[in-house]
Amino acid sequence: MNIHNMSERSSGILLHISSLASRGEIGTLGKKAYEFVDFLARTGTRIWQVLPVGPTGYGDSPYQSFSVFAGNPYFIDIEMLRDEGLLSDEDLASTSVFSEKTDYFALYRTRLNVLRKAFKNAGKSTLSEAEKFVRQNRDISEFAFFSAVKERFHGIAWQDWDDGIRSRSAYAIEQYRRELSQETAFHGFVQYLFFRQWLALKSYANKKGVLIFGDMPIYAALDSSDVWSNAELFSLDENLVPKAVAGVPPDYFSEDGQLWGNPLYDWEALEQTGYDWWVRRMKQNALMFDIVRIDHFIGLVNYYCVPFGAKNARSGVWRQGPGKALFNAINGKTGRLRIVAEDLGTITDNVRGLMEELGLCGMRVMCFGFDSDDKNGHIPFNVPKECVYYTGTHDNDTIFGTLKGFSASKKAFAEEVLGIEKSIKISALAEKCVDEAFMSKADTVIVPFQDICGLDSEARMNTPGICDGSNWRWRMNPDALSGIVEKRLSKLNIMSGRYASLPL
């Protein structure tokens, strides 16, 4: 298999693009992204992990995107467009100097209008390059058309569009393509800008010896160009309504299970195509990333099937997924892309067997390690060599916030596991957790940037199940890459034998 393991002893930082301290309402692919790459290179840190980078919709979650192939227009750096002559200083005037939290509402109201000015100002050669890019990328082309039609219907879900275009009748497709040709060209141009900036940043990072680590949600969102333009590959009925949706069963953390609501794949239909849609998706990930985490990897072996319309996930059943057949189809088509399997939760023998056969490493998360006993597989001395070890993920509180919420007995157990004196301050305990993660025998350790900085719960990225507008908004301070943080990270890499001193 052309899927490489993560055997090099190394470290990484988890920081989403949106959290960078760029000018305006959100982090971008501009100056601050390059400064962060430089910071990683100076500290001997090999990996920069990000969350999914697709265009986000209602709820702002990067895990519910309008396309698994496209890029988020909000990440396009408009100052770089100004420097290219596509925008003027006046066009940037509406963008604030720095917003402490990502302001999705402001972005929704203004960002596409600014990008329309860039489209209007683009010369013939640039537009020609954009058109060529879209023609050569089938799924980007479909997303551009989807976005144009979605705007025509004022942003409502495609399931509520007029019947003809909803069901993609030949007549309706031809009609809308003709009427929305200019708007479709604009959205294709936006994707061209995103990928031009993204690939330039990735090239810069790689030259500095930094790998870009992406995150791939296993399922596509129902309201996406992926499902609308490939309905035959998903488990939908004759009215294009999901027959069943994705989730996970009741467990220790949730007595009702988790009901995600994503449409399930029709794996038989995909098999008949040679899994072509998945092959294209993995090729796209290989273009964008050096490493990719497949979220909920278990779902490719066994997936949980919940009847559409169910109020919770209790009534679901397990079905068999494609397993090795899918990876046989992908084999040899993704270059040197490294794959990490998100294997948290209850993992069966057949999942472990496939991971071993493919040479994939899984994950361990330190903050899950203090709620049972010293046999817990997430505490430092039980972590295996072949894994990626995290202090926490985007769904967890910061390690500081996690420890602060511990009961007295749980805190005492953490202190015992970490080998430090009782009644130690939370800040010192959190720092010790990061130290122990680096010193563990795991080949790769990834620490959220918030944990390197010792931040409290106000820096939490996401609280699952909460839809109050507080998620996905955290941003680093403009002075966060201070000498103190840089020295700490450099020292951790040197002391743990993870310092990456040479370019790739």
Secondary structure, 3 states (H helix, E strand, C coil): CCCECCCCCEEEEECCHHHCCCCECCCCCCHHHHHHHHHHHHCCCCEEECCCCCCECCCCCCCCECCCCCCCHHHCCHHHHHHCCCCCCHHHCCCCCECCECCHHHHHHHHHHHHHHHHHHCCHHHHHHHHHHHHCCHHHHHHHHHHHHHHHCCCCCHHHCCHHHHCCCHHHHHHHHHHCHHHHHHHHHHHHHHHHHHHHHHHHHHHCCCEEEEEECCCCCCCCHHHHHCHHHECECCCCCECEEEEECCCCCCCCCEEEEEECECHHHHHHCCCHHHHHHHHHHHHHCCEEEECCHHHHCEEEEEECCCCCCCCCEEEECCCHHHHHHHCCCCCCCEEEECCCCCCCHHHHHHHHHHCCEEEEEHHHCCCCCCCCCCCHHHCCCCEEEECCCCCCCCHHHHHHCCCHHHHHHHHHHHCCCCCCCHHHHHHHHHHHHHHCCCCEEEEEHHHHCCCCHHHCCCCCCCCCCCCCCECCCCCCCCHHHHHHHHHHHHHCCCCCCCCC
